[in-house]
């Protein structure tokens, strides 16, 4: 089905590009000049064809993501122990939901050669890595539903604006009147294009923020928001979710690695337990040791107050990258931080001499 949608998207894109070529240059695309022959679009040919070309390209992108998810599901089924694919079995590449982490046998062989194999957490006796990433259902929701809903809302932008203007308390009267002043045809086409693109952007953001966690018998790799952190197995004493943040602690309670990942806790628990990691379903074992940070507390090491103050400003300005950098710097000083909105809580990691 996704292949059919992708082909249809290419056809729609071709119609738009052909219409643009016909309107702006030589008449070489007579077979696909559909929009230029619609009387309702007279005077809007360039706008309509450009919009259709953009929508077609967006459909191709979304369908490509859906096809990739479908291939993962099919390969994952073949790679389960006892599957019919002779090359899958022990060498299969499957993520923690039982779906494949690569599209097809060629990708599976390549990843196997690189020593990065994904498998079901239930197959804990097999070698390789268990990779937890967005499931097929999550990707179908992001790449299939969001663009459709965005396009539908965009197509209804002008009627919704008319309705909003009828409300005496609506605050954005100026922008709504601007929308209602656009002719019906350009408003519908343009709104649909903007909605589809907005849906695709949200899908890309969602997949990026979901993150990926790769677990092996030797180490854990957490990839979140463009950052990759690795923790060796022998130093991990506790693994848990703190809100959306995945946290790995060392035996002294220091933070080995962490990252905000939008992945279901039960999938993470399966992956870590499959490789013998101490997953804590009850959360942080040191949760009772955290204190609210205020400037001037004497028990913090030198330099920690300056870092916490800078981090407070970063949180207020929603500068998540800077806040994450400062979190890691505090960790090197033996200070573990957790956030409650823009409030910071901390705890000290005892030195070897204090234990």
N, C-alpha and C positions, 0 to 999 in steps of 0.2 A: 504494500500500500504506500509506504514512504517513497519507494522508487517512482510510483505513478505520480505522486504529488510533486516530486522533484522534476519529473519530465514536464508536468503541467506548468510548474513555475518557470522552467526554461522557455516554454511556449509563450507564456504571458510576457516574459522579459523580451522575447523576440518581437512580439507584437508592438510593444512600446518602442523599442529601438527602431524597428522598421518604420513606424509612423513618424518618428523624429527625422529619419533620413529622408523620407518622402516630403515632409513639410519644409525641411531646411535645404535639401539638395536634390540630386538626381532621383528620378522615379524608378528605382531599381528593386523595390521590394513590393511589387504589386500584389503578391500572394498573401501578405500579412498586414496590409494597410486597412485594418478593420476600423479603428477609432476615427480615422480621417473621413470615413464615410457616414458617420453617425451625425444626423442633422443637429441633435441636441448639443453636440460638442463644438459646433461651428464657432470659431474664434478662440477656442481653448485647446487647439490641437497640440501645441507644444507642451502645455501644462499637463494635459491628460496623458499624452504618450510618455512623458518623463515620469509621471507618477506611476503609470502601469509598469514601466521598466524597473523602477525601484521596488515596487511590490513583488514583481517576478523574481528579482534577485533575492529579496528577503525570503520568499517562499523556498527558493533553492537552498539557501543557508539553513533554514529551519528543517527542511526535509532531509538535508544531509546529516544534521545532528540526530534526527530520529532514526535514519538508516543505521548510523553508527551504534545507537543504543540497541536497535533490533539485532544487529550482527553480534553485539556483545552477549545478548540473551541467548542466541542460537549457539554461539561458540561455548558459552558457559554450560549449556545443557549437555553438549557433546563432551565437555572436559570433566564432568563429574565422574568419580570412580565408578567403573562398570559401564561407562558410556560406550557407544558404538564406534566412536572415532578412535582409531588405533593410535593416532599421534597425540590424543588429548590426555586421557588418563592421568598418569603421574606427572607428565610434562605440561599439562594444561595450564592455561592462564585464566584464572577465575577470581573475581573479587568476592568480598565478604557476603554478598547477597546471592552468590552462586552464579553470577553473570561473568562473562569473559571480560578481561581487561584489555583485550586487543581485538582488532577486527580481522579475524581469519587466521589461517594456519601460518602464513608468512610472518605476521606480526608476532604470533606465539613463539615461533622458532627464534626470531630475532631477540625477543626478550629473554628466552631461555638461555641463549648464548651469552647474553649480558649478565646472567645470574639473577635476574629479577623476575620471579615467577609468582603469580597471584593464584590463590586457591581459596576454597571454602574454608572458613574457620573450623568447620566440623572435621575437615581432613587434616587434623593437626599433626599426624604422624608423617605426612609427606613433606619433602624439603621445599624451601622457597619462602616467598613473602605473601602475607595476606594483606591485600590493599583494600581499604575502605574508602569509597568515593561515592558521589551521587548515584543512586540506583537508577535502573531503567525507568521506573515509574516517576521518579523525580525529574528525569530529563524529558520524559514525555510531557509532563506538566509544564516545565519551563519552556521548552522549545516548540511544543505543539499548541498549548492552550493560551499562553500569554500573548503571542502575536495575534491570535484569532480574537481574543477579548479586546486587545488594544485596537485592532482594526475596526471592530464593531462599535466600540465607544467613539472612535474618531469619526466614523461615518455618521454618528448621531450627534456630533458636536453642535451643529447649528440648531437642530430642534431642542437640544438640552439648553443651549444659550437662550433661546426664545423663552423657554420655561423658566429659567433662572431670572430673567428680566421681569417676569410677572410677579416675582416675590418682592415685596416692598423692603425687606430687610437685607437683601443680597448685597454684599459690599463691593463686588467687582463689576460695577455697571459699565465702566468704560471699556474694558477688554471684551465683555460680552456683546456690547453694541458693535464693536469692531468685527467680531465674528459674524454677527447677524447681518452686517452690511455686505458680506461676500455673497456673490450669486450662488444659487443652490448647487449647481454642478461642480464648480471648483471647490466649494466648501466640503461637499461629500467626498470627492476624490482626494483632495488634500488632507482632510481629516483622517481618511482611511490609511493613507500612506504614513502620516505621522504616527498614527496609532500602532500600525504594524512595526514600524521602526522602534517605537518606544517599547513594545513588547519584546522585541529581540534584544534590545539593550538591557532590559530587566533580566532576561534569561541569561545573558552573558555575565551580568553582575552576580546573579544567583549562583551560577556554576563556579564562578571565581571565588566567591566567599564561602562556598561549601567546604572547600579544602580537600586534602587527601592525606590519609595516614597509611603508611606502609610498615608492617610489623614482621620481623623475622626473629629467629631464635637468637640472633646476635645483636640486633639493634632496632630502634624505632626511628622512623623518619616522618616528621610532621611538616606538611606543606600547607600554609595558610596565608592568604592575602599577599602572595608573591614572595614569602619568606620560607626558607627550608631549615629545619632544625633537626639534629640527629642526637640520639642518646643511646649509649651502649647498654646492653642488657644487664651486665653485671653491676651497673650503678643504679639501676631502677629499683626502688623499694615500694613505690605506690604509683598507681595510675588511676585517674578519676576525671569526671567532668565537673567543672565549676561553672554553672550556667552553660554558656556555649563554648567555654574555654576548656580544652583538653590539657591536663597538667600531668607531668611526670616528675616525681620527687626522688632525691637520692636518700641514702640511709640516714643522713643528718637532718633531713627535712628541707634541704635546699632544692631550688627549682632547676631541674636539668633541662627541660624543654617544655614549651607550652605554645598554644596557638588557638585562635578562635576558629572552630570548625563547626559548620552547620550539618553535622552528621548524627544519626540516631544513636543514643547511648547503647542500646542493645546490640547494634551491629559492632560498635567499638568493643564492647565487652566480649563478644564472641571472638573477635580477632585477637585481642590480648590474651584471653584465657587459652585460646588454641595454642599459643606459644609459651604458656607458662608464666605470664606476667601477673603480678599481684593487682588485679583490677579491684578498685574499691567502689562498689555500688552505692555505699553510703556517703560518698563524697570525701572531702578533705579531712584526713585524720588530725590535722592541726587547726581545724576551723576555730576552735575555742581560744587560740593564742593570738588572734588578730586584734589590733587596736586601731582606733580611728587616729589618723595622722593629723597633728596640729604642729605648727612651727615651734621649734625650741625644745622638743622632748629630749631629755638628756641621754636616754638609752640608745639613741641612734648613732652609728659611727660617723666619723668626719666625712663631710661631703654628701651624706644622704639627704640632709634637709634641702640642700640646693637642688638636688636631682628631683626630689619629691615636689618642690615648689615649681620647678620648670614643668614637671609632668602635670601638675594641677592646671597650669595655664594651657598646656596642650589638650587636655581633656575638655576644658571649657570651650576651646576653639574647634573641637572635633578633629584634631590633628592626630589621627590614630597611629600613623606611622611614627611620628615623634614620640608619642606616648609609649609605643612598643619598644623603641630604642632605649628610652630612659628606664623602662621596666627591666631590660636586660642588664643595663649598667648597675641598677640597684641590686640585681641578683649577684653580680660579681662582688658586691660589698657585703653579701650575706643578709640582704633584706628582701623578703618576699612580699609582693604587693598584690592586693585584690581590689577590685573596684565595685562600688555600688552607685551606679550612675556616675556623677562627677566627684563622689566622695572616695577617698583613698584610705584603705586599711592596710596595716603592715604587721609583720612579725619578724623577729630576729632569728637567724639560723645560728645555733650555738657553735662556737669555735671548738676545735679539737681539745683545747685546754679547758673548756667549760664543761665538757661531757664527763 
